[in-house]
Amino acid sequence: METRTTDLPPVATAYNGLDRNSFIFGWNPQAELWNGRLAMIGFLAYLLWDLAGYSVVRDLLNLLPNISQ
């Protein structure tokens, strides 16, 4: 098996030339990626919390009847 040399960088870089997965504070492309990732984790946590029966939004807005009562 032969190995080929390529001109690809060892990590994927963003617009500012740094590793796009690094946690860098400030207004940059990396912060936007981390914001999206943390928002997805928070949304999933709320869905699991809601399925466990602790819905705050449903109780406050009376969108659906509360099954647990």
ABEGO torsion letter per residue (X at the ends): XBBBBBABBABBBBAAGBBAABBBBEBBAAAAAAAAAAAAAAAAAAAAAAAAGABAAAAAAGABBBAAX
